[in-house]
Amino acid sequence: MYMETVKLSRIVMKLTPEVVPCLSTSELDSDIVLRYGLDALDREDVLEIIQYSISEHHKDALLQ
């Protein structure tokens, strides 16, 4: 099985560059492990990865 580790910024810039302004620098700098590599992704996959990344970065945030 081919696996590839890439930054979220690379994934987003390739398939959904319009969402870059919506993501923080730390989110864009996240390492993402792709089971079948970057070329196997489609737009829906990227949106799911972005959603997961946002939730991971905010899971310990306190709401006031």
Secondary structure, DSSP 8 states (H G I E B T S, - for coil): ---EEEEHHHHHHHH-GGGGGGS-HHHHT-EEEESS-GGG--HHHHHHHHHHHHHHHHTT----
